[in-house]
């Protein structure tokens, strides 16, 4: 993985954490496994997961999954996303 790719992954993970997502990533053999969770105000938990052979690919998949989950949520959650 290049330095640019590493930096992009770190930025995306930082963004997810900034808007309240908890991210866990582990390595299993040749694959990276990850899950991102977000507990909403009413207590429901949004969850996205993925696996990939490259860490950067996994981080992008988690990021895209989180954004897609937020797109379907109420305006308050989207406002949090915009404010970050």
mmCIF file as gemmi writes it, N, C-alpha and C atoms, coordinates in Angstrom:
data_model
loop_
_atom_site.group_PDB
_atom_site.id
_atom_site.type_symbol
_atom_site.label_atom_id
_atom_site.label_alt_id
_atom_site.label_comp_id
_atom_site.label_asym_id
_atom_site.label_entity_id
_atom_site.label_seq_id
_atom_site.pdbx_PDB_ins_code
_atom_site.Cartn_x
_atom_site.Cartn_y
_atom_site.Cartn_z
_atom_site.occupancy
_atom_site.B_iso_or_equiv
_atom_site.pdbx_formal_charge
_atom_site.auth_seq_id
_atom_site.auth_asym_id
_atom_site.pdbx_PDB_model_num
ATOM 1 N N . UNK Axp A 1 ? 0.854 -1.18 0 1 0 ? 1 A 1
ATOM 2 C CA . UNK Axp A 1 ? 0 0 0 1 0 ? 1 A 1
ATOM 3 C C . UNK Axp A 1 ? 0.898 1.241 0 1 0 ? 1 A 1
ATOM 4 N N . UNK Axp A 2 ? 0.569 2.19 -0.833 1 0 ? 2 A 1
ATOM 5 C CA . UNK Axp A 2 ? 1.372 3.403 -0.92 1 0 ? 2 A 1
ATOM 6 C C . UNK Axp A 2 ? 1.058 4.34 0.233 1 0 ? 2 A 1
ATOM 7 N N . UNK Axp A 3 ? 1.95 5.312 0.416 1 0 ? 3 A 1
ATOM 8 C CA . UNK Axp A 3 ? 1.728 6.299 1.48 1 0 ? 3 A 1
ATOM 9 C C . UNK Axp A 3 ? 0.432 7.07 1.247 1 0 ? 3 A 1
ATOM 10 N N . UNK Axp A 4 ? 0.142 7.412 -0.005 1 0 ? 4 A 1
ATOM 11 C CA . UNK Axp A 4 ? -1.107 8.119 -0.315 1 0 ? 4 A 1
ATOM 12 C C . UNK Axp A 4 ? -2.311 7.268 0.046 1 0 ? 4 A 1
ATOM 13 N N . UNK Axp A 5 ? -2.261 6 -0.295 1 0 ? 5 A 1
ATOM 14 C CA . UNK Axp A 5 ? -3.375 5.109 0.035 1 0 ? 5 A 1
ATOM 15 C C . UNK Axp A 5 ? -3.528 4.988 1.543 1 0 ? 5 A 1
ATOM 16 N N . UNK Axp A 6 ? -2.408 4.861 2.25 1 0 ? 6 A 1
ATOM 17 C CA . UNK Axp A 6 ? -2.471 4.81 3.714 1 0 ? 6 A 1
ATOM 18 C C . UNK Axp A 6 ? -3.119 6.072 4.261 1 0 ? 6 A 1
ATOM 19 N N . UNK Axp A 7 ? -2.704 7.22 3.741 1 0 ? 7 A 1
ATOM 20 C CA . UNK Axp A 7 ? -3.245 8.492 4.209 1 0 ? 7 A 1
ATOM 21 C C . UNK Axp A 7 ? -4.729 8.612 3.944 1 0 ? 7 A 1
ATOM 22 N N . UNK Axp A 8 ? -5.177 8.17 2.763 1 0 ? 8 A 1
ATOM 23 C CA . UNK Axp A 8 ? -6.61 8.217 2.445 1 0 ? 8 A 1
ATOM 24 C C . UNK Axp A 8 ? -7.397 7.344 3.408 1 0 ? 8 A 1
ATOM 25 N N . UNK Axp A 9 ? -6.896 6.158 3.714 1 0 ? 9 A 1
ATOM 26 C CA . UNK Axp A 9 ? -7.576 5.265 4.647 1 0 ? 9 A 1
ATOM 27 C C . UNK Axp A 9 ? -7.685 5.872 6.032 1 0 ? 9 A 1
ATOM 28 N N . UNK Axp A 10 ? -6.6 6.486 6.486 1 0 ? 10 A 1
ATOM 29 C CA . UNK Axp A 10 ? -6.604 7.114 7.811 1 0 ? 10 A 1
ATOM 30 C C . UNK Axp A 10 ? -7.601 8.264 7.849 1 0 ? 10 A 1
ATOM 31 N N . UNK Axp A 11 ? -7.639 9.056 6.796 1 0 ? 11 A 1
ATOM 32 C CA . UNK Axp A 11 ? -8.581 10.181 6.742 1 0 ? 11 A 1
ATOM 33 C C . UNK Axp A 11 ? -10.013 9.681 6.792 1 0 ? 11 A 1
ATOM 34 N N . UNK Axp A 12 ? -10.312 8.628 6.038 1 0 ? 12 A 1
ATOM 35 C CA . UNK Axp A 12 ? -11.677 8.099 6.041 1 0 ? 12 A 1
ATOM 36 C C . UNK Axp A 12 ? -12.047 7.52 7.401 1 0 ? 12 A 1
ATOM 37 N N . UNK Axp A 13 ? -11.118 6.811 8.04 1 0 ? 13 A 1
ATOM 38 C CA . UNK Axp A 13 ? -11.386 6.29 9.385 1 0 ? 13 A 1
ATOM 39 C C . UNK Axp A 13 ? -11.598 7.425 10.373 1 0 ? 13 A 1
ATOM 40 N N . UNK Axp A 14 ? -10.784 8.47 10.277 1 0 ? 14 A 1
ATOM 41 C CA . UNK Axp A 14 ? -10.945 9.633 11.156 1 0 ? 14 A 1
ATOM 42 C C . UNK Axp A 14 ? -12.304 10.28 10.945 1 0 ? 14 A 1
ATOM 43 N N . UNK Axp A 15 ? -12.74 10.396 9.687 1 0 ? 15 A 1
ATOM 44 C CA . UNK Axp A 15 ? -14.04 10.993 9.395 1 0 ? 15 A 1
ATOM 45 C C . UNK Axp A 15 ? -15.156 10.173 10.031 1 0 ? 15 A 1
ATOM 46 N N . UNK Axp A 16 ? -15.104 8.85 9.86 1 0 ? 16 A 1
ATOM 47 C CA . UNK Axp A 16 ? -16.14 7.992 10.449 1 0 ? 16 A 1
ATOM 48 C C . UNK Axp A 16 ? -16.195 8.179 11.964 1 0 ? 16 A 1
ATOM 49 N N . UNK Axp A 17 ? -15.055 8.199 12.6 1 0 ? 17 A 1
ATOM 50 C CA . UNK Axp A 17 ? -15.01 8.372 14.061 1 0 ? 17 A 1
ATOM 51 C C . UNK Axp A 17 ? -15.508 9.752 14.472 1 0 ? 17 A 1
ATOM 52 N N . UNK Axp A 18 ? -15.197 10.758 13.673 1 0 ? 18 A 1
ATOM 53 C CA . UNK Axp A 18 ? -15.618 12.126 13.967 1 0 ? 18 A 1
ATOM 54 C C . UNK Axp A 18 ? -17.138 12.256 14.021 1 0 ? 18 A 1
ATOM 55 N N . UNK Axp A 19 ? -17.834 11.53 13.165 1 0 ? 19 A 1
ATOM 56 C CA . UNK Axp A 19 ? -19.302 11.62 13.147 1 0 ? 19 A 1
ATOM 57 C C . UNK Axp A 19 ? -19.954 10.505 13.967 1 0 ? 19 A 1
ATOM 58 N N . UNK Axp A 20 ? -19.172 9.883 14.86 1 0 ? 20 A 1
ATOM 59 C CA . UNK Axp A 20 ? -19.758 8.99 15.844 1 0 ? 20 A 1
ATOM 60 C C . UNK Axp A 20 ? -19.726 7.507 15.547 1 0 ? 20 A 1
ATOM 61 N N . UNK Axp A 21 ? -19.031 7.07 14.496 1 0 ? 21 A 1
ATOM 62 C CA . UNK Axp A 21 ? -18.933 5.649 14.186 1 0 ? 21 A 1
ATOM 63 C C . UNK Axp A 21 ? -17.774 5.03 14.957 1 0 ? 21 A 1
ATOM 64 N N . UNK Axp A 22 ? -17.964 3.811 15.431 1 0 ? 22 A 1
ATOM 65 C CA . UNK Axp A 22 ? -16.896 3.017 16.034 1 0 ? 22 A 1
ATOM 66 C C . UNK Axp A 22 ? -16.455 2.016 14.978 1 0 ? 22 A 1
ATOM 67 N N . UNK Axp A 23 ? -15.154 1.95 14.725 1 0 ? 23 A 1
ATOM 68 C CA . UNK Axp A 23 ? -14.633 1.091 13.668 1 0 ? 23 A 1
ATOM 69 C C . UNK Axp A 23 ? -13.668 0.07 14.267 1 0 ? 23 A 1
ATOM 70 N N . UNK Axp A 24 ? -13.885 -1.192 13.908 1 0 ? 24 A 1
ATOM 71 C CA . UNK Axp A 24 ? -12.988 -2.274 14.319 1 0 ? 24 A 1
ATOM 72 C C . UNK Axp A 24 ? -12.498 -2.985 13.069 1 0 ? 24 A 1
ATOM 73 N N . UNK Axp A 25 ? -11.176 -3.145 12.963 1 0 ? 25 A 1
ATOM 74 C CA . UNK Axp A 25 ? -10.582 -3.818 11.81 1 0 ? 25 A 1
ATOM 75 C C . UNK Axp A 25 ? -9.569 -4.835 12.317 1 0 ? 25 A 1
ATOM 76 N N . UNK Axp A 26 ? -9.637 -6.041 11.766 1 0 ? 26 A 1
ATOM 77 C CA . UNK Axp A 26 ? -8.704 -7.115 12.111 1 0 ? 26 A 1
ATOM 78 C C . UNK Axp A 26 ? -8.216 -7.778 10.838 1 0 ? 26 A 1
ATOM 79 N N . UNK Axp A 27 ? -7.084 -8.43 10.965 1 0 ? 27 A 1
ATOM 80 C CA . UNK Axp A 27 ? -6.527 -9.199 9.84 1 0 ? 27 A 1
ATOM 81 C C . UNK Axp A 27 ? -6.74 -10.679 10.113 1 0 ? 27 A 1
ATOM 82 N N . UNK Axp A 28 ? -7.283 -11.386 9.138 1 0 ? 28 A 1
ATOM 83 C CA . UNK Axp A 28 ? -7.469 -12.832 9.231 1 0 ? 28 A 1
ATOM 84 C C . UNK Axp A 28 ? -6.856 -13.457 7.985 1 0 ? 28 A 1
ATOM 85 N N . UNK Axp A 29 ? -5.669 -14.04 8.142 1 0 ? 29 A 1
ATOM 86 C CA . UNK Axp A 29 ? -4.972 -14.604 6.989 1 0 ? 29 A 1
ATOM 87 C C . UNK Axp A 29 ? -4.618 -13.508 6.007 1 0 ? 29 A 1
ATOM 88 N N . UNK Axp A 30 ? -5.057 -13.678 4.754 1 0 ? 30 A 1
ATOM 89 C CA . UNK Axp A 30 ? -4.782 -12.688 3.712 1 0 ? 30 A 1
ATOM 90 C C . UNK Axp A 30 ? -5.851 -11.602 3.621 1 0 ? 30 A 1
ATOM 91 N N . UNK Axp A 31 ? -6.863 -11.685 4.448 1 0 ? 31 A 1
ATOM 92 C CA . UNK Axp A 31 ? -7.996 -10.754 4.347 1 0 ? 31 A 1
ATOM 93 C C . UNK Axp A 31 ? -8.051 -9.793 5.527 1 0 ? 31 A 1
ATOM 94 N N . UNK Axp A 32 ? -8.537 -8.604 5.251 1 0 ? 32 A 1
ATOM 95 C CA . UNK Axp A 32 ? -8.87 -7.617 6.283 1 0 ? 32 A 1
ATOM 96 C C . UNK Axp A 32 ? -10.373 -7.681 6.495 1 0 ? 32 A 1
ATOM 97 N N . UNK Axp A 33 ? -10.792 -7.75 7.761 1 0 ? 33 A 1
ATOM 98 C CA . UNK Axp A 33 ? -12.201 -7.833 8.135 1 0 ? 33 A 1
ATOM 99 C C . UNK Axp A 33 ? -12.525 -6.603 8.987 1 0 ? 33 A 1
ATOM 100 N N . UNK Axp A 34 ? -13.658 -5.966 8.709 1 0 ? 34 A 1
ATOM 101 C CA . UNK Axp A 34 ? -13.988 -4.781 9.482 1 0 ? 34 A 1
ATOM 102 C C . UNK Axp A 34 ? -15.476 -4.581 9.669 1 0 ? 34 A 1
ATOM 103 N N . UNK Axp A 35 ? -15.799 -3.854 10.732 1 0 ? 35 A 1
ATOM 104 C CA . UNK Axp A 35 ? -17.182 -3.475 11.004 1 0 ? 35 A 1
ATOM 105 C C . UNK Axp A 35 ? -17.177 -2.051 11.558 1 0 ? 35 A 1
ATOM 106 N N . UNK Axp A 36 ? -18.171 -1.274 11.128 1 0 ? 36 A 1
ATOM 107 C CA . UNK Axp A 36 ? -18.365 0.082 11.642 1 0 ? 36 A 1
ATOM 108 C C . UNK Axp A 36 ? -19.765 0.137 12.233 1 0 ? 36 A 1
ATOM 109 N N . UNK Axp A 37 ? -19.868 0.726 13.424 1 0 ? 37 A 1
ATOM 110 C CA . UNK Axp A 37 ? -21.159 0.813 14.122 1 0 ? 37 A 1
ATOM 111 C C . UNK Axp A 37 ? -21.444 2.263 14.516 1 0 ? 37 A 1
ATOM 112 N N . UNK Axp A 38 ? -22.716 2.593 14.467 1 0 ? 38 A 1
ATOM 113 C CA . UNK Axp A 38 ? -23.152 3.927 14.894 1 0 ? 38 A 1
ATOM 114 C C . UNK Axp A 38 ? -24.432 3.771 15.696 1 0 ? 38 A 1
ATOM 115 N N . UNK Axp A 39 ? -24.416 4.213 16.95 1 0 ? 39 A 1
ATOM 116 C CA . UNK Axp A 39 ? -25.607 4.16 17.797 1 0 ? 39 A 1
ATOM 117 C C . UNK Axp A 39 ? -26.353 5.48 17.635 1 0 ? 39 A 1
ATOM 118 N N . UNK Axp A 40 ? -27.598 5.366 17.234 1 0 ? 40 A 1
ATOM 119 C CA . UNK Axp A 40 ? -28.413 6.55 17.009 1 0 ? 40 A 1
ATOM 120 C C . UNK Axp A 40 ? -29.072 7.01 18.302 1 0 ? 40 A 1
ATOM 121 N N . UNK Axp A 41 ? -29.612 8.211 18.271 1 0 ? 41 A 1
ATOM 122 C CA . UNK Axp A 41 ? -30.196 8.833 19.459 1 0 ? 41 A 1
ATOM 123 C C . UNK Axp A 41 ? -31.262 7.973 20.112 1 0 ? 41 A 1
ATOM 124 N N . UNK Axp A 42 ? -32.087 7.296 19.3 1 0 ? 42 A 1
ATOM 125 C CA . UNK Axp A 42 ? -33.15 6.464 19.873 1 0 ? 42 A 1
ATOM 126 C C . UNK Axp A 42 ? -32.654 5.094 20.308 1 0 ? 42 A 1
ATOM 127 N N . UNK Axp A 43 ? -31.347 4.847 20.168 1 0 ? 43 A 1
ATOM 128 C CA . UNK Axp A 43 ? -30.771 3.6 20.644 1 0 ? 43 A 1
ATOM 129 C C . UNK Axp A 43 ? -30.554 2.533 19.595 1 0 ? 43 A 1
ATOM 130 N N . UNK Axp A 44 ? -31.084 2.742 18.39 1 0 ? 44 A 1
ATOM 131 C CA . UNK Axp A 44 ? -30.874 1.765 17.315 1 0 ? 44 A 1
ATOM 132 C C . UNK Axp A 44 ? -29.416 1.821 16.859 1 0 ? 44 A 1
ATOM 133 N N . UNK Axp A 45 ? -28.907 0.682 16.422 1 0 ? 45 A 1
ATOM 134 C CA . UNK Axp A 45 ? -27.522 0.624 15.967 1 0 ? 45 A 1
ATOM 135 C C . UNK Axp A 45 ? -27.469 0.385 14.467 1 0 ? 45 A 1
ATOM 136 N N . UNK Axp A 46 ? -26.787 1.287 13.764 1 0 ? 46 A 1
ATOM 137 C CA . UNK Axp A 46 ? -26.51 1.083 12.342 1 0 ? 46 A 1
ATOM 138 C C . UNK Axp A 46 ? -25.175 0.355 12.264 1 0 ? 46 A 1
ATOM 139 N N . UNK Axp A 47 ? -25.079 -0.601 11.36 1 0 ? 47 A 1
ATOM 140 C CA . UNK Axp A 47 ? -23.874 -1.414 11.275 1 0 ? 47 A 1
ATOM 141 C C . UNK Axp A 47 ? -23.561 -1.709 9.813 1 0 ? 47 A 1
ATOM 142 N N . UNK Axp A 48 ? -22.295 -1.528 9.437 1 0 ? 48 A 1
ATOM 143 C CA . UNK Axp A 48 ? -21.822 -1.933 8.12 1 0 ? 48 A 1
ATOM 144 C C . UNK Axp A 48 ? -20.552 -2.749 8.314 1 0 ? 48 A 1
ATOM 145 N N . UNK Axp A 49 ? -20.372 -3.73 7.456 1 0 ? 49 A 1
ATOM 146 C CA . UNK Axp A 49 ? -19.191 -4.575 7.563 1 0 ? 49 A 1
ATOM 147 C C . UNK Axp A 49 ? -18.641 -4.9 6.198 1 0 ? 49 A 1
ATOM 148 N N . UNK Axp A 50 ? -17.444 -5.452 6.202 1 0 ? 50 A 1
ATOM 149 C CA . UNK Axp A 50 ? -16.854 -5.831 4.938 1 0 ? 50 A 1
ATOM 150 C C . UNK Axp A 50 ? -15.577 -6.604 5.131 1 0 ? 50 A 1
ATOM 151 N N . UNK Axp A 51 ? -15.075 -7.107 4.019 1 0 ? 51 A 1
ATOM 152 C CA . UNK Axp A 51 ? -13.764 -7.755 4.017 1 0 ? 51 A 1
ATOM 153 C C . UNK Axp A 51 ? -13.125 -7.485 2.668 1 0 ? 51 A 1
ATOM 154 N N . UNK Axp A 52 ? -11.799 -7.445 2.654 1 0 ? 52 A 1
ATOM 155 C CA . UNK Axp A 52 ? -11.057 -7.174 1.428 1 0 ? 52 A 1
ATOM 156 C C . UNK Axp A 52 ? -9.622 -7.658 1.606 1 0 ? 52 A 1
ATOM 157 N N . UNK Axp A 53 ? -8.928 -7.833 0.506 1 0 ? 53 A 1
ATOM 158 C CA . UNK Axp A 53 ? -7.533 -8.246 0.581 1 0 ? 53 A 1
ATOM 159 C C . UNK Axp A 53 ? -6.609 -7.064 0.834 1 0 ? 53 A 1
ATOM 160 N N . UNK Axp A 54 ? -7.095 -5.853 0.592 1 0 ? 54 A 1
ATOM 161 C CA . UNK Axp A 54 ? -6.305 -4.645 0.84 1 0 ? 54 A 1
ATOM 162 C C . UNK Axp A 54 ? -7.004 -3.795 1.899 1 0 ? 54 A 1
ATOM 163 N N . UNK Axp A 55 ? -6.241 -3.281 2.832 1 0 ? 55 A 1
ATOM 164 C CA . UNK Axp A 55 ? -6.794 -2.462 3.909 1 0 ? 55 A 1
ATOM 165 C C . UNK Axp A 55 ? -7.509 -1.227 3.365 1 0 ? 55 A 1
ATOM 166 N N . UNK Axp A 56 ? -6.905 -0.558 2.403 1 0 ? 56 A 1
ATOM 167 C CA . UNK Axp A 56 ? -7.528 0.642 1.843 1 0 ? 56 A 1
ATOM 168 C C . UNK Axp A 56 ? -8.879 0.325 1.217 1 0 ? 56 A 1
ATOM 169 N N . UNK Axp A 57 ? -8.985 -0.8 0.522 1 0 ? 57 A 1
ATOM 170 C CA . UNK Axp A 57 ? -10.263 -1.211 -0.078 1 0 ? 57 A 1
ATOM 171 C C . UNK Axp A 57 ? -11.322 -1.425 1.003 1 0 ? 57 A 1
ATOM 172 N N . UNK Axp A 58 ? -10.94 -2.071 2.104 1 0 ? 58 A 1
ATOM 173 C CA . UNK Axp A 58 ? -11.875 -2.293 3.211 1 0 ? 58 A 1
ATOM 174 C C . UNK Axp A 58 ? -12.34 -0.968 3.792 1 0 ? 58 A 1
ATOM 175 N N . UNK Axp A 59 ? -11.418 -0.056 4.029 1 0 ? 59 A 1
ATOM 176 C CA . UNK Axp A 59 ? -11.787 1.241 4.608 1 0 ? 59 A 1
ATOM 177 C C . UNK Axp A 59 ? -12.752 1.978 3.68 1 0 ? 59 A 1
ATOM 178 N N . UNK Axp A 60 ? -12.483 1.964 2.365 1 0 ? 60 A 1
ATOM 179 C CA . UNK Axp A 60 ? -13.402 2.597 1.419 1 0 ? 60 A 1
ATOM 180 C C . UNK Axp A 60 ? -14.776 1.947 1.478 1 0 ? 60 A 1
ATOM 181 N N . UNK Axp A 61 ? -14.813 0.622 1.546 1 0 ? 61 A 1
ATOM 182 C CA . UNK Axp A 61 ? -16.096 -0.082 1.612 1 0 ? 61 A 1
ATOM 183 C C . UNK Axp A 61 ? -16.877 0.298 2.868 1 0 ? 61 A 1
ATOM 184 N N . UNK Axp A 62 ? -16.198 0.395 4.005 1 0 ? 62 A 1
ATOM 185 C CA . UNK Axp A 62 ? -16.866 0.793 5.253 1 0 ? 62 A 1
ATOM 186 C C . UNK Axp A 62 ? -17.375 2.234 5.15 1 0 ? 62 A 1
ATOM 187 N N . UNK Axp A 63 ? -16.55 3.107 4.606 1 0 ? 63 A 1
ATOM 188 C CA . UNK Axp A 63 ? -16.92 4.511 4.435 1 0 ? 63 A 1
ATOM 189 C C . UNK Axp A 63 ? -18.153 4.651 3.544 1 0 ? 63 A 1
ATOM 190 N N . UNK Axp A 64 ? -18.131 3.994 2.401 1 0 ? 64 A 1
ATOM 191 C CA . UNK Axp A 64 ? -19.256 4.07 1.465 1 0 ? 64 A 1
ATOM 192 C C . UNK Axp A 64 ? -20.516 3.477 2.1 1 0 ? 64 A 1
ATOM 193 N N . UNK Axp A 65 ? -20.371 2.359 2.801 1 0 ? 65 A 1
ATOM 194 C CA . UNK Axp A 65 ? -21.517 1.757 3.482 1 0 ? 65 A 1
ATOM 195 C C . UNK Axp A 65 ? -22.118 2.677 4.529 1 0 ? 65 A 1
ATOM 196 N N . UNK Axp A 66 ? -21.255 3.368 5.272 1 0 ? 66 A 1
ATOM 197 C CA . UNK Axp A 66 ? -21.744 4.296 6.297 1 0 ? 66 A 1
ATOM 198 C C . UNK Axp A 66 ? -22.484 5.471 5.666 1 0 ? 66 A 1
ATOM 199 N N . UNK Axp A 67 ? -21.939 6.012 4.592 1 0 ? 67 A 1
ATOM 200 C CA . UNK Axp A 67 ? -22.6 7.128 3.908 1 0 ? 67 A 1
ATOM 201 C C . UNK Axp A 67 ? -23.947 6.686 3.354 1 0 ? 67 A 1
ATOM 202 N N . UNK Axp A 68 ? -23.994 5.497 2.766 1 0 ? 68 A 1
ATOM 203 C CA . UNK Axp A 68 ? -25.265 4.996 2.239 1 0 ? 68 A 1
ATOM 204 C C . UNK Axp A 68 ? -26.289 4.814 3.351 1 0 ? 68 A 1
ATOM 205 N N . UNK Axp A 69 ? -25.849 4.36 4.52 1 0 ? 69 A 1
ATOM 206 C CA . UNK Axp A 69 ? -26.772 4.226 5.658 1 0 ? 69 A 1
ATOM 207 C C . UNK Axp A 69 ? -27.293 5.588 6.085 1 0 ? 69 A 1
ATOM 208 N N . UNK Axp A 70 ? -26.416 6.586 6.111 1 0 ? 70 A 1
ATOM 209 C CA . UNK Axp A 70 ? -26.831 7.928 6.527 1 0 ? 70 A 1
ATOM 210 C C . UNK Axp A 70 ? -27.757 8.585 5.514 1 0 ? 70 A 1
ATOM 211 N N . UNK Axp A 71 ? -27.605 8.265 4.242 1 0 ? 71 A 1
ATOM 212 C CA . UNK Axp A 71 ? -28.474 8.851 3.215 1 0 ? 71 A 1
ATOM 213 C C . UNK Axp A 71 ? -29.941 8.535 3.465 1 0 ? 71 A 1
ATOM 214 N N . UNK Axp A 72 ? -30.208 7.389 4.05 1 0 ? 72 A 1
ATOM 215 C CA . UNK Axp A 72 ? -31.59 6.999 4.315 1 0 ? 72 A 1
ATOM 216 C C . UNK Axp A 72 ? -32.102 7.466 5.658 1 0 ? 72 A 1
ATOM 217 N N . UNK Axp A 73 ? -31.289 8.125 6.433 1 0 ? 73 A 1
ATOM 218 C CA . UNK Axp A 73 ? -31.685 8.561 7.779 1 0 ? 73 A 1
ATOM 219 C C . UNK Axp A 73 ? -32.288 9.954 7.757 1 0 ? 73 A 1
ATOM 220 N N . UNK Axp A 74 ? -32.717 10.397 8.928 1 0 ? 74 A 1
ATOM 221 C CA . UNK Axp A 74 ? -33.375 11.704 9.017 1 0 ? 74 A 1
ATOM 222 C C . UNK Axp A 74 ? -32.39 12.849 8.815 1 0 ? 74 A 1
ATOM 223 N N . UNK Axp A 75 ? -32.918 14.028 8.664 1 0 ? 75 A 1
ATOM 224 C CA . UNK Axp A 75 ? -32.123 15.216 8.367 1 0 ? 75 A 1
ATOM 225 C C . UNK Axp A 75 ? -31.104 15.527 9.459 1 0 ? 75 A 1
ATOM 226 N N . UNK Axp A 76 ? -31.39 15.206 10.702 1 0 ? 76 A 1
ATOM 227 C CA . UNK Axp A 76 ? -30.454 15.502 11.793 1 0 ? 76 A 1
ATOM 228 C C . UNK Axp A 76 ? -29.133 14.759 11.615 1 0 ? 76 A 1
ATOM 229 N N . UNK Axp A 77 ? -29.201 13.512 11.217 1 0 ? 77 A 1
ATOM 230 C CA . UNK Axp A 77 ? -27.966 12.753 10.997 1 0 ? 77 A 1
ATOM 231 C C . UNK Axp A 77 ? -27.213 13.29 9.781 1 0 ? 77 A 1
ATOM 232 N N . UNK Axp A 78 ? -27.927 13.66 8.733 1 0 ? 78 A 1
ATOM 233 C CA . UNK Axp A 78 ? -27.261 14.235 7.564 1 0 ? 78 A 1
ATOM 234 C C . UNK Axp A 78 ? -26.632 15.576 7.903 1 0 ? 78 A 1
ATOM 235 N N . UNK Axp A 79 ? -27.254 16.35 8.787 1 0 ? 79 A 1
ATOM 236 C CA . UNK Axp A 79 ? -26.679 17.621 9.215 1 0 ? 79 A 1
ATOM 237 C C . UNK Axp A 79 ? -25.372 17.38 9.977 1 0 ? 79 A 1
ATOM 238 N N . UNK Axp A 80 ? -25.318 16.324 10.776 1 0 ? 80 A 1
ATOM 239 C CA . UNK Axp A 80 ? -24.079 15.971 11.466 1 0 ? 80 A 1
ATOM 240 C C . UNK Axp A 80 ? -22.987 15.677 10.464 1 0 ? 80 A 1
ATOM 241 N N . UNK Axp A 81 ? -23.329 14.946 9.428 1 0 ? 81 A 1
ATOM 242 C CA . UNK Axp A 81 ? -22.373 14.615 8.37 1 0 ? 81 A 1
ATOM 243 C C . UNK Axp A 81 ? -21.865 15.86 7.689 1 0 ? 81 A 1
ATOM 244 N N . UNK Axp A 82 ? -22.758 16.784 7.358 1 0 ? 82 A 1
ATOM 245 C CA . UNK Axp A 82 ? -22.349 18.021 6.681 1 0 ? 82 A 1
ATOM 246 C C . UNK Axp A 82 ? -21.492 18.898 7.575 1 0 ? 82 A 1
ATOM 247 N N . UNK Axp A 83 ? -21.777 18.918 8.866 1 0 ? 83 A 1
ATOM 248 C CA . UNK Axp A 83 ? -21.048 19.779 9.799 1 0 ? 83 A 1
ATOM 249 C C . UNK Axp A 83 ? -19.607 19.306 10.016 1 0 ? 83 A 1
ATOM 250 N N . UNK Axp A 84 ? -19.364 18.026 9.824 1 0 ? 84 A 1
ATOM 251 C CA . UNK Axp A 84 ? -18.017 17.482 10.036 1 0 ? 84 A 1
ATOM 252 C C . UNK Axp A 84 ? -17.15 17.813 8.905 1 0 ? 84 A 1
